[in-house]
Amino acid sequence: MSTRISGRIGEAVAKELDAAGANLVLTARSQDKLEHLASKLQNAKVVSGEITNPELPQKLVDFAIQTFGQLDVVFNNAGVMTVGPIEAVDIEAICQMVRVNVESAYRIAYTALKHFKQSGRGFLINTSSMLG
């Protein structure tokens, strides 16, 4: 299981899955946040990184397999929201939102599904907020 834990949804899911005995690979930009959460869990390892880095999805899959011997579920929960009137909103912030919410979601899904097809099993879970 791989989950991004910067926000409340990812952290809550990680805690529930850990309580159920799942082995977890957690990812977020902040190494400190990751280590803080992992210290509260029994079965979690961490890989910090920027979700928009095209190499991160494969790094997460490889790390899960090397660490736990398999990858069964990917919980994809990355998302940001940039809103406002055209006079106030920055186009670069909007483009970053698309990179996180769309491009990184596709990259994670693509990489996970390739692995699941090759191994003959696996589950991909994509979540989004109401605004997403």
C-alpha positions in Angstrom: 0.0 0.0 0.0 1.3 3.4 -0.9 -0.3 6.6 0.4 0.6 10.2 0.4 0.1 11.6 3.9 0.4 15.4 3.7 -3.3 16.0 4.4 -5.8 14.6 6.7 -7.3 12.0 4.4 -4.0 10.2 3.7 -3.0 10.3 7.3 -6.3 8.9 8.5 -6.3 6.1 5.9 -2.7 5.2 6.8 -3.7 4.9 10.5 -6.6 2.7 9.7 -4.7 0.5 7.4 -1.8 0.2 9.8 -4.3 -0.8 12.6 -5.6 -3.5 10.2 -2.1 -4.9 9.8 -1.2 -3.6 6.3 2.4 -2.9 5.4 2.6 0.7 4.2 4.9 2.8 2.0 4.1 6.5 2.8 5.1 9.4 0.6 5.0 13.2 0.9 7.3 16.1 0.3 8.1 16.5 3.9 10.5 13.9 5.4 9.7 15.2 8.8 5.9 14.7 8.5 6.5 11.3 7.1 8.8 10.2 9.9 6.5 11.7 12.5 3.5 9.7 11.2 5.6 6.5 10.7 6.7 6.7 14.3 3.1 6.3 15.4 2.6 3.3 13.1 3.7 -0.3 13.3 4.1 -1.3 9.7 5.1 1.9 7.8 8.2 2.8 5.7 8.7 6.2 4.1 9.8 7.6 0.8 9.8 11.4 0.6 9.5 13.1 -2.7 7.5 15.5 -4.9 4.5 13.8 -6.4 5.0 15.6 -9.7 8.4 14.0 -10.1 7.9 11.6 -13.0 10.3 9.1 -11.4 8.5 8.9 -8.0 5.8 6.4 -9.0 8.3 3.8 -10.1 10.4 4.5 -7.1 7.4 3.8 -4.8 6.5 0.6 -6.6 10.1 -0.7 -6.5 10.5 0.3 -2.8 7.3 -1.5 -1.8 8.4 -4.7 -3.6 12.0 -4.5 -2.3 10.8 -3.8 1.3 7.7 -6.0 1.6 8.1 -8.5 -1.3 4.9 -7.4 -3.0 2.6 -4.5 -3.9 -1.1 -5.2 -3.6 -2.9 -1.8 -3.3 -2.1 1.7 -4.3 -4.1 4.5 -2.6 -3.7 7.6 -4.7 -4.8 10.7 -2.8 -2.6 13.6 -3.9 -4.4 16.8 -4.6 -4.3 20.6 -4.3 -6.8 23.3 -5.1 -6.1 26.8 -6.5 -9.1 29.0 -6.9 -9.8 32.7 -7.2 -10.8 35.5 -9.5 -8.8 35.8 -12.7 -7.2 39.0 -11.4 -5.8 37.2 -8.4 -5.0 33.7 -9.4 -1.6 32.9 -10.7 -1.4 30.8 -13.9 1.7 28.9 -12.6 -0.3 27.9 -9.5 -3.1 26.6 -11.8 -0.6 24.7 -13.9 0.9 23.2 -10.7 -2.5 22.1 -9.6 -3.0 20.3 -12.9 0.4 18.6 -12.6 -0.6 17.4 -9.1 -4.3 16.6 -9.6 -4.1 15.2 -13.1 -0.6 14.4 -14.4 0.6 12.8 -11.1 -2.6 10.8 -10.7 -2.2 9.4 -14.2 1.5 8.6 -13.6 0.8 6.8 -10.4 -2.2 4.9 -12.0 -0.1 4.0 -15.1 2.8 2.7 -13.1 0.7 0.8 -10.6 -1.5 -0.8 -13.3 1.5 -1.9 -15.3 2.8 -3.7 -12.1 -0.6 -5.2 -11.3 -1.0 -6.5 -14.8 2.4 -8.1 -14.7 1.8 -9.6 -11.3 -1.7 -10.7 -12.1 -3.3 -8.9 -9.1 -3.7 -5.6 -7.4 -6.0 -2.7 -6.6 -5.8 1.0 -7.5 -7.8 3.4 -5.4 -8.0 7.0 -6.5 -9.6 9.6 -4.2 -10.4 13.2 -4.5 -12.0 16.0 -2.4 -15.3 17.4 -3.3 -13.5 20.3 -4.9 -11.3 17.9 -6.9 
